[in-house]
Structures are given as C-alpha cells and as structure tokens.
Amino acid sequence: MVRIRLRRVGGKKQPSYRIVAADKESPRDGRFLEILGFYNPRTEPPTIQLNEERIYDWMSKGAQPSASVEKIFHSVGLNDRYERFSAGEAIETLITEATNAEQERSGSPKTRRD
C-alpha cells in the first residue's frame, strides 16, 4: 500500500519535511517513490508547497495520506479540491485555484520565494 507521508530533512533541531509517496513498509527517511511537496513548520506562517496534480494522481490510484499530511492538506484546502476533482471538475481550474491560494498564504516577504 502506498502512503503519502512526511520525510524529515534538515539539520539537527532544524526540521523541515518533504511530502512523499512511499510504500507503507519503508522507514520514515528511507526509500520513497516520488516527492510531492515541501513543508517547513519553522517559518511564520509555515511554508507549504505542493504538487497538487501529482497528489491527485496518487490519491486516485489509492494512496492514503498519513494523519499529519491529512492535517496539512486540510489547512491548504486540498481535500475539498480533491473531492471536486473526483466529482469531475477540470484539473486546470483546480490547479489555478491552488496556485492563487498558495500566493495568498505566502504573504510574508520574509518567507516568500520569488
């Protein structure tokens, strides 16, 4: 079974995470199938970058998000967009909406990447 979960990167006492698709049996920082995004909880507000098109693809194939990734998805509104994708809404519309939401979220010039 494939899980969408966090993979810890960064130095000692400075965690940041990659959101990856990995086999359920593999260790936390072990082998993974694909990098789907990035999460840094140490910035204010937390930096979240997601490749929603690939996440939709993995979830439609049966991948299950972990509890912590589920919380991240909920905070950015991905769960609602995925339900609309499953109902048949065009992926281009959802990706555009997600891009606009990400730009609004990263409003602080200290954490924004240009």
C-alpha positions in Angstrom: 0.0 0.0 0.0 1.3 3.5 -0.9 1.1 6.2 1.8 1.6 10.0 1.3 3.7 11.0 4.3 6.4 13.3 5.7 10.1 12.6 5.2 12.3 14.6 7.6 15.2 16.7 6.1 17.3 19.4 7.6 19.8 19.6 10.3 19.7 18.8 14.0 16.9 20.7 15.7 16.0 22.4 12.4 13.4 20.1 10.9 11.8 20.6 7.5 9.9 17.9 5.7 9.3 16.6 2.2 5.9 15.2 1.4 6.5 12.0 -0.4 4.7 9.0 -1.8 6.3 5.9 -0.2 5.5 2.3 0.4 3.8 1.8 3.8 6.6 -0.7 4.9 9.6 1.6 4.2 11.2 3.6 7.0 10.5 7.3 7.6 13.6 8.6 5.9 14.0 5.5 3.7 13.1 4.7 0.1 10.3 6.7 -1.5 8.5 6.7 -4.9 8.1 10.4 -5.6 8.5 13.8 -3.9 5.1 15.6 -3.9 5.8 18.7 -1.9 7.6 20.5 0.9 6.6 21.6 4.4 8.6 23.9 6.7 6.9 24.4 10.1 9.7 26.7 11.4 8.7 29.8 9.3 5.8 32.1 10.2 3.4 31.2 8.5 4.6 27.7 7.8 5.9 27.2 4.2 3.8 24.7 2.3 4.5 23.8 -1.4 2.5 21.0 -3.0 2.4 19.5 -6.5 -1.3 19.0 -6.4 -1.6 17.4 -9.9 0.7 14.6 -8.8 -1.1 14.3 -5.4 -4.4 13.9 -7.2 -2.9 11.2 -9.4 -1.5 9.2 -6.4 -4.8 9.6 -4.4 -6.9 8.4 -7.4 -4.6 5.3 -7.6 -5.4 4.5 -3.9 -2.6 6.2 -1.9 -3.6 7.1 1.6 -2.3 10.3 3.3 -0.9 9.9 6.9 -2.6 11.8 9.7 0.0 14.6 9.7 -0.2 15.0 5.9 -4.0 15.0 6.2 -3.8 18.0 8.5 -1.5 19.8 6.1 -3.9 19.1 3.2 -6.8 20.3 5.2 -5.0 23.5 6.1 -4.4 24.4 2.5 -7.8 23.2 1.2 -6.6 20.3 -0.9 -9.2 17.8 0.5 -12.0 20.0 -0.8 -10.4 20.4 -4.2 -9.7 16.6 -4.4 -13.4 15.9 -3.8 -14.3 18.3 -6.6 -11.7 16.6 -8.8 -13.3 13.2 -8.1 -16.7 14.6 -9.0 -15.4 15.5 -12.4 -14.2 19.2 -12.2 -11.4 20.1 -14.6 -7.9 19.8 -13.1 -6.8 23.0 -14.8 -9.3 25.0 -12.8 -8.3 23.3 -9.5 -4.6 23.9 -10.1 -5.2 27.6 -10.9 -7.2 27.9 -7.7 -4.4 26.1 -5.7 -1.8 28.5 -7.2 -3.8 31.5 -6.2 -4.3 30.2 -2.7 -0.6 29.5 -2.3 0.3 33.0 -3.3 -2.1 34.4 -0.7 -0.7 32.0 2.0 2.9 33.1 1.5 2.1 36.8 2.1 5.1 37.5 4.3 8.1 38.9 2.3 10.5 37.1 4.8 9.3 33.6 3.8 8.2 34.2 0.2 10.3 32.8 -2.6 10.3 34.8 -5.9 
